[in-house]
């Protein structure tokens, strides 16, 4: 592998160097881990990477067979409430 140069703002470089030093790692190792967190190389399928990340996340999933319809109802309710607020604002913005 060949080395290449990337130009970054000095404040970003200092933060990255400090982070690597605190963790006792090289900048190359730090960048590698950061990139693998957000764009894993080994998985060519981004959708699979997202699904795996969601499965690994500590999220209380709601098992709702009508989630799509309910989500739409909640969103429409939100839009109606937002519209009502804008109608009741008065003044120059209304």
VOVEX-132306 format. One line per 10 residues: their letters; for each residue y, z, x of C-alpha. Coordinates in nm, 3 decimals. Each point is the difference from the previous one (the first is absolute). Example, Ala and Ser with C-alpha at 12.3 -4.5 7.8 and 13.67 -1.06 7.14 Angstrom:
2
AS = -0.450,0.780,1.230 | 0.344,-0.066,0.137
end
This chain:
94
XXXXXXXXXX = 0.000,0.000,0.000 | 0.347,-0.079,0.132 | 0.300,0.230,-0.016 | 0.304,-0.097,-0.205 | 0.343,0.154,-0.043 | 0.151,0.113,-0.330 | 0.365,0.104,-0.015 | 0.075,0.304,-0.216 | 0.307,0.215,-0.050 | 0.012,0.277,0.257
XXXXXXXXXX = -0.013,0.277,-0.263 | -0.327,-0.140,-0.136 | -0.147,-0.023,0.349 | 0.098,0.360,0.072 | -0.160,0.119,-0.324 | -0.319,-0.192,0.070 | -0.017,0.128,0.357 | 0.054,0.358,-0.117 | -0.270,-0.035,-0.265 | -0.248,-0.145,0.249
XXXXXXXXXX = 0.081,0.274,0.252 | -0.046,0.277,-0.262 | -0.339,-0.147,-0.087 | -0.093,-0.051,0.367 | -0.055,-0.371,-0.051 | 0.133,-0.326,0.134 | 0.242,-0.218,-0.194 | -0.272,-0.266,-0.025 | -0.236,0.249,-0.166 | 0.273,0.121,-0.234
XXXXXXXXXX = 0.096,-0.355,-0.105 | -0.365,-0.092,-0.047 | -0.058,0.292,-0.236 | 0.320,-0.065,-0.194 | -0.087,-0.364,-0.048 | -0.359,0.077,-0.100 | 0.132,0.241,-0.260 | 0.210,-0.266,-0.170 | -0.173,-0.325,0.097 | -0.358,0.056,0.114
XXXXXXXXXX = -0.133,-0.276,0.223 | -0.370,0.048,-0.071 | 0.037,-0.069,-0.372 | 0.097,-0.359,-0.074 | 0.025,0.084,-0.369 | 0.329,0.176,-0.080 | -0.112,0.084,-0.355 | -0.306,0.179,0.137 | 0.220,0.192,0.245 | 0.228,0.110,-0.287
XXXXXXXXXX = -0.297,0.102,-0.216 | -0.153,0.200,0.284 | 0.334,0.170,0.062 | 0.030,0.089,-0.367 | -0.353,0.141,-0.005 | 0.075,0.210,0.308 | 0.329,0.131,-0.144 | 0.011,0.336,-0.171 | 0.099,-0.128,-0.345 | -0.099,0.143,-0.338
XXXXXXXXXX = -0.106,-0.323,-0.167 | 0.018,-0.019,-0.379 | -0.307,-0.153,-0.160 | 0.155,-0.181,-0.296 | -0.179,-0.306,-0.139 | 0.322,-0.097,-0.182 | 0.220,0.049,0.306 | 0.143,-0.351,-0.014 | 0.112,0.029,-0.364 | 0.123,0.358,0.048
XXXXXXXXXX = 0.193,-0.096,0.312 | 0.173,-0.279,-0.190 | 0.087,0.238,-0.285 | 0.145,0.254,0.242 | 0.203,-0.269,0.177 | 0.137,-0.138,-0.329 | 0.091,0.354,-0.106 | 0.178,0.049,0.333 | 0.196,-0.325,-0.052 | 0.100,0.101,-0.355
XXXXXXXXXX = 0.123,0.339,0.122 | 0.193,-0.162,0.284 | 0.159,-0.247,-0.242 | 0.098,0.284,-0.235 | 0.163,0.191,0.287 | 0.205,-0.305,0.100 | 0.113,-0.046,-0.363 | 0.112,0.363,-0.023 | 0.189,0.007,0.332 | 0.331,-0.124,-0.142
XXXX = 0.304,-0.062,0.220 | 0.055,-0.310,0.211 | -0.366,-0.042,0.099 | -0.132,-0.039,-0.353
end
